[in-house]
Amino acid sequence: MLKFTDDHEWLNIENGIATVGITGHATEQLGDLVFVELPEVGAEFGEGDTAATLESVKAASDVYAPLAGEITEINDAIVDDPAIVNSDPTGEGWFFKIKLADASAAEGLMDEDAYKAMVG
């Protein structure tokens, strides 16, 4: 199930685990990424907490936990090469995986059509 936040994050939820990244729209706004800091595996976040930080040639920005949960995996490849996020934001450029405290909370997030309408 693919969902989106007002903060331009996407999450793909499978079996209560959400893979989280930023949208192509967000990468266009930020420009070329030069630095990514990811959370620690095992860290717990509430909905809306800052979970990761990124810097581009234009600005620094935070990536928020879209829903409450515990980090189960991070994408070290984007730390070594932040440009992956620019080239494939909704694929290889994912940031982290989070085990959702309440997977049903995702129902309150936008689907792809609603997100496209918001950024349209």
C-alpha positions, -999 to 999 in steps of 0.1 A, spaced: 0 0 0 16 33 -11 8 64 9 21 100 10 25 128 37 21 165 35 59 167 41 66 150 7 74 116 20 62 83 6 58 51 24 52 16 10 36 -6 37 39 -44 36 31 -66 66 32 -37 91 67 -24 79 68 9 60 97 16 36 100 54 37 116 79 13 110 114 -2 91 120 -34 104 131 -67 87 165 -61 108 169 -30 140 161 -48 132 186 -75 126 213 -48 158 205 -29 181 200 -59 212 178 -58 216 161 -24 251 161 -9 246 147 26 222 122 42 220 113 79 198 84 88 184 72 121 199 42 141 183 8 137 162 2 168 154 39 173 118 46 181 99 76 167 65 92 172 45 104 142 60 136 129 94 132 147 125 141 128 140 108 117 166 118 92 184 149 79 195 157 44 214 185 28 213 197 -8 231 224 -27 201 246 -19 191 238 17 190 215 47 158 196 54 144 170 77 127 137 69 100 129 94 86 96 107 53 94 88 39 72 116 50 60 150 73 30 151 107 14 154 135 16 127 143 -19 114 166 -11 85 184 19 70 197 24 34 235 29 39 239 33 1 223 68 2 247 78 29 277 69 7 260 83 -24 232 108 -18 227 113 -55 208 79 -55 179 98 -39 179 123 -68 181 96 -95 156 71 -80 137 87 -51 109 61 -50 131 31 -56 168 27 -46 167 61 -29 146 49 1 157 61 35 146 37 62 121 9 71 100 14 102 79 -12 120 46 6 125 32 8 160 -3 9 144 -5 1 107 -41 12 106 -29 48 112 -18 48 75 -54 51 65 -52 88 74 -24 95 49 -29 105 12 -30 81 -17 -11 89 -48 -40 108 -65 -44 130 -35 -7 137 -33 -5 146 -70 -35 169 -65 -17 186 -36 15 193 -55 -2 198 -88 
